């Protein structure tokens, strides 16, 4: 959905709708940003059949929910300040946004291992 362009008076239907759309967009960005920072498979296009891609997405959502249920794992998985939040009408970005995608790759580096054992 797209927001209404331009400035709108306070408490008008257009301004309220714009706020709600922007808030929903921010929530989706938080969810996907955090998920892709934890589950590396989401950093690149998922080259699977739609049914299998849907299964991967649902599995990630269930695993994330499972990890957040316990207070011990929630503190590790999503510590305070992880998500974006609004303070005095200003959006404060969560810590997941600071994670550099340049330093993080989808795969760990492979160690060089000799093929023949030493004699």
C-alpha positions in Angstrom: 0.0 0.0 0.0 1.2 3.5 -0.6 0.8 6.5 1.6 -1.1 9.7 0.6 1.4 12.2 -0.7 1.8 15.6 0.8 1.0 17.2 4.2 -2.3 16.5 5.9 -4.0 18.2 8.8 -3.6 16.5 12.2 -6.3 13.8 12.9 -7.4 13.7 9.3 -8.1 10.2 7.8 -5.2 10.5 5.4 -2.7 11.3 8.1 -3.9 8.5 10.3 -3.7 6.0 7.4 -0.2 7.3 6.5 0.9 6.7 10.1 -0.5 3.2 10.2 1.0 2.2 6.9 4.4 3.5 7.9 4.2 1.8 11.3 3.2 -1.5 9.6 6.1 -1.1 7.2 8.5 -0.5 10.1 7.3 -3.7 11.8 7.8 -5.7 8.7 11.3 -4.3 8.2 12.2 -5.1 11.8 11.0 -8.7 11.4 12.7 -9.3 8.1 15.9 -7.5 9.1 16.2 -9.4 12.3 15.4 -12.7 10.7 17.9 -12.2 7.9 20.6 -11.2 10.4 20.0 -14.4 12.4 19.0 -16.8 9.6 21.5 -16.3 6.8 19.5 -18.1 4.2 17.3 -14.9 3.9 20.2 -12.7 2.8 20.1 -13.9 -0.8 17.2 -14.8 -3.1 15.7 -18.2 -2.0 16.0 -20.3 -5.1 13.3 -22.8 -4.3 9.9 -23.8 -5.5 7.3 -21.5 -3.9 5.9 -24.3 -1.7 9.4 -25.1 -0.3 10.2 -21.4 0.1 7.0 -21.0 2.1 8.0 -24.0 4.3 11.4 -22.3 4.9 9.7 -19.0 5.9 7.3 -20.7 8.2 10.0 -22.8 9.8 12.1 -19.6 10.5 9.0 -17.9 12.0 8.3 -20.9 14.3 11.9 -21.2 15.3 12.1 -17.4 16.0 8.9 -17.6 18.1 10.3 -20.7 20.0 13.5 -18.8 20.8 11.6 -15.7 22.0 9.4 -17.7 24.4 12.1 -18.5 26.9 13.5 -15.5 28.8 17.0 -17.0 28.6 17.0 -17.4 24.8 15.0 -14.2 24.2 17.8 -12.2 26.0 20.3 -13.7 23.6 18.2 -13.7 20.4 16.6 -10.3 20.8 18.2 -8.2 23.6 16.7 -4.9 24.5 17.1 -2.3 21.8 17.1 -4.8 18.9 13.9 -3.5 17.3 13.1 -0.1 16.0 10.8 1.9 18.4 9.1 5.3 18.5 10.1 7.8 21.1 8.4 11.2 21.3 7.2 10.9 17.7 10.7 10.0 16.5 11.8 6.6 15.2 14.9 5.2 16.9 16.5 2.5 14.9 17.2 -0.9 16.4 20.6 -2.5 16.8 19.9 -5.0 14.0 20.3 -2.2 11.5 23.9 -1.6 12.6 25.0 -5.1 11.6 27.1 -4.7 8.5 26.1 -7.0 5.7 29.6 -6.5 4.2 31.3 -8.4 7.1 28.6 -11.1 7.2 28.3 -13.6 4.5 25.8 -16.4 4.0 28.4 -19.1 4.4 31.3 -19.5 6.8 34.8 -19.7 5.2 35.9 -23.2 4.4 39.2 -24.3 6.1 42.0 -25.6 3.9 42.5 -29.3 4.8 45.2 -31.4 3.2 43.8 -34.3 1.2 46.7 -36.7 1.9 47.8 -37.5 5.4 51.4 -36.9 6.1 53.7 -40.0 5.8 
